[in-house]
């Protein structure tokens, strides 16, 4: 297959491209704007592969998207590109709606015009909102997003599905639980806590830290997306879960144990507005349809991730320079002043 991957320089998108280029894929076109979280260093190992092409561009730029689609005529689009961080969406909501809704609309229109044979829209479990135990969300669970980020993703999911119903655009939607692994930008929980622990800095935990998340190793997620791309039914939604639900505080405690750092580094900060208490997914539909199941346990995945950050401190320091410092100060050091009322 020849694939156009949007947001391919980001954490999950780059892992997906690395997976593809370890296979017999014919060609991969990486279309990425290179915002703060997009980093071509994530793809250094494949940059010289003759099957790989990078195009710097914004998915809101319809003319450029159409130009690339007409040049390449891909067999499918796998759409990762998104503003993906809840805290940033709370501090500044506009970018998430511009990219996640308008950008997805632009991409869907271009795919319709160019008659792209398959469109995989990558989304999140956060669209379901907080779920009371012991329930798990299947694909028919009501959408109840709590943040500007999750609302923008819920809207883009529905938009993509509407293009299947109205225009017969061959769309499939995936919704995954919290990813972690190498190359993740250190604003998300696990890389932030690893990075701070390695530098003996305080580890900021929202509220009581008992918010429950389901954890999915990034390579398992990428294998699931590939399974959906190859065998998923058009017009369907597939949940992708890791079968590992843990409170945030327990995740942080395990990171401190594995890095040999004291639990006294854990520091409580003002909770996130509208913070969902628990996410929980059922992946039974995906397993029935494709045979996919997660292969990397949380214990093994966390060890691999910590080892990677320990041996890639130069990468961490580069991505934490500049703009990241301003974000960190707003979200943690000046948290009470910056949070919306």
N, C-alpha and C positions, 0 to 999 in steps of 0.2 A: 504493500500500500504506500501511497504518497500522502503525507499528513501535514496539515497546517495546524500548528500549536500556538495558541495565543497565550501570552504571559509565560513563555517558555524559559525566561531567565529568572523566574521566581523560584521559591522553594520547591513546591510540588511539581510545577511545570518542568523545571530542569531535571528533577528526578525521573519524570516520565520520558523526557527526551533521552536521557542516559540509558534508560531501559530499552527504548525503541532501537537505539543505535547499537545495542548489544545483540539485537535480533537481525532478521533478514529484511527489515523495512527498506523500501526502495528509496525514499527521500523524506526528510523532515524539514519543514520551513518554520523557523521560530520567529513569531511576530510579537515584538515586545517594545513597550514605550521606554523601558529602563527608568522607572521611578525609583524611589529610595530602596525598595525591596527587590528590584530586579538587578541581577548581578551576573555579568557574563563570565566571571571567575567560576561560577557554578558549573559552567560547561567547558572549561579549559581542556578537559580530557577528550572532548569530541570535536573541538573547534576546527581541526584539520581533516575531519572525515569528509570525503567528497560527497556524501549523501546529505550533508547538513548545510543549511543556508540560514543566515540571520538577517532579518529585516527590522530595522528600528522604526516603529510606528505606533500610533495611537489608534485603538479600535474605534474611536469616535470619528476618525478620518475615513469617511466612506469611500472617497475616491481612491485612496491608497489601498484600502482593503480590497476593493474591486480589481484594481490593477494587479495586485499580487495573485488574487484568485484566477484571473484571466491568464496570467503568465504561467502559473504552476498547475492549474486544473487538479487540485488535490482530490483524493478519494474521500476525505473526511476532514472536518474541522474538530479539534478538541479544544474547548474554550475554557481556559483557566484564568485569563486576565481579569483581575478584580482588585479593588481596594478591599483588603480582607481583614482589617484589624478593628475590633469593636471599640477599643479605647480611642483610637484616632477618629472613628466615626462619631463618637460622643463629643470630642473636643472640636471637630470640624466636620459637620455632616455632609456638606455639599459635594466633596469629591466622590463619596461612595455612590451617590445617586447619578452623578455624571458618568462615571465609568461603568458601574454595575448595571444601570438601567439603560441609559442612552447608548453606551458602548455595546451592550448586548443587542439592543435594537438595530444599531448600525450593522453589526455583524450578521444578524439574522436576515436583514434585508439584502445584504450583499450575497449571502449564501443562497437566498431565494432567486436572486437575479442571475447568478452564475450556475444555478442548478447543482449545487454541491450534493453528492450522494448520501452524506451522513453528517450529522451535527451532534456532538456530545457536549452537553452543557454541564459543567462541573459546579456543584453547589455544596451546601453545608447542612448539617443537622440542626443548626441554630434557627432555621426557619420554623421548626416545630415549637420553639420556645421551651419554657421550663416544664418538665414532666414529673408528675407525682409518682413515687414508688408505689407498687412494684411495676408500673406500666412501662412499656417500651413503644416507641413510635414505629409503626409500619408506614408504608408509602401512602396510605389513605388517612393518616392521622391529620387532624386539623392544623393549619398553619397559623401560628401565633407568635410572630417575631416580636422581640422586645427592644431591640436597638436599631438605630438607623442602618447599621450594617446588615443585620439579619432581615430587616424590612426590604432593603434594596435587593438582597438575594432572593427573597420570596417573590418579589415582583418580577425579577428577571426569570425565575423558574416558570412562573405563570405565563410570561410573555413568550418564552421559548415553546412551551406546550401549546399555546394558542396558535403558533405558526404551524405546528403539526396539524391541529384540528382544522384551521381555516385554509391554509395554503398547501397542506400535505408535505411540508418540509420535513425531511426524515430526522426528527429530533429524538434524542434520548437524554434524560436528566439523571445525574447521580447526586446523592447527598451523603457526605462522609462525616464521620466524627472527628475529634481533634487529632490532627497529624503531628508527628514529631520525627526528628531524625537529623542527619547531617545537613549543613547548609541553610538551616532555618534562621531567618532574621531574628536577632535577639530582642524582640519586643514581645514575643509570645512566651507563655509561661515557662516551658521547659528550657529553651535556650537562654532566656533571661536569667533564670535561677542558676543554671550551670555557669554562665559567664560571671555573674556576681559572686558565686561561691568560689570560683577559681581565683578571683581578685580579692577575696575576703571582705566583700562589701555586703551591706544589709540586703536581705532577700525580701522584697515587699510583697505581702500577701493581703489580698482584699478581704476586709471584714474578718469573719471567723475562719476563713479558709476551708470551710466544709462544703463548698460548691462541688458537685460531682460531675466529672467528665469521663467520657469513654475515649480511650487512647488507641490510636491506630498508627503503626509504623509506616512511614511514607512509602517504602517500597511495596508493602502490601496494598496500599491504596492504589498505587500505579498499576499493579497487576490487575486489580479489580476494574479500573477504568479500561484497560486493554481488553479484559473479558467482555465488558459491556459494549465496547466498540465493535468487537468481533461477533458477539452472540446475543446482545441485548435486543429486545423487541422495540420497534419504533413506536414513539408516542408514550413510552413507559418511563416510570421513575424507579430508580434502584438505590436503596440505602446501602451504605458501606460502613460497617462498624467493626471495632477492634476486639469486642468481647472482653473489655478490661475497664471496668468502672471504678474510679478511685476519687476520693476527695482531694482537692488541690493541696491541702496541707500534708497529706500522706505522700503525694508525689514529691513535694519539696523535701520532706524528711528523707525519702529514699535517695534523692540527689545528694543531700548532705552526707549521708552514710557512705555513698559510693565515692565521693570526693574527699572524704576524711575531714570534713569541716563540722564545727559545732552547731547544734540546733539553736544556739543563742543568736545566730545570724538571722533567724526568721524574725521579721518585723511586720506587725499589723499596720495597715494603712486604711484610710477611709474607703469603704466599699464602692464598687462601680454602680452608678445609677441604673436601676432596672436590671440588676444582675440576675441572670437565670440561675436557679438553684441546682437543677439537675437536668442533664441530657442523657438520653438512653435510646438506642436504636436497635431495631431488629433487621438483620441482613438475610433473613430466611429466603426472601424472594430471589435475591441475587444468587444465593447458593443453589437454589433449585434450578434456576435458569442457566447457570454457567459452571457450577461446581466449585466456584471460588470460595475459599475460607482464608482467614489471616494465618500466616505461617510464622511470624516473628512474635514471640511472647514479649510482654512489657518488660520483664526483667532483662531479657537479652537485648531488646531494642534500646532500653535506657543505657545499658552498659556500652553498646556500640556508639550511641550518641555522645555520651560523656567522653569516651576515648577520642572521638573525632574532634570535639571542641578542645580537648587537651593538646592535641597534636596540630591544631590549626589556629593557634592564637593570633597569628599574623592576619588571617582572614577576619577574625572576630574584631580585632582592633581597627581594621580598615572600615568595616561596615558600621562600627560604632562611633566613627568620627563625624564631625560636621553636624548635619541635620538631626541625627539621632540624639545628640546631646541636648538639643533644644526640646525635642519631644520628651525625653526622659525627665528633664527638669519640670516641664509643664505637668506631666502625668503623675510624677511621684514627689519631687522636691517641693513643688508649689501646688500640690493636689487640691487642697481645700479651697484655695483661691481660684483655681482654674475650672473646677467642676461646675457644670451648669446648675442653676438653682431650680 
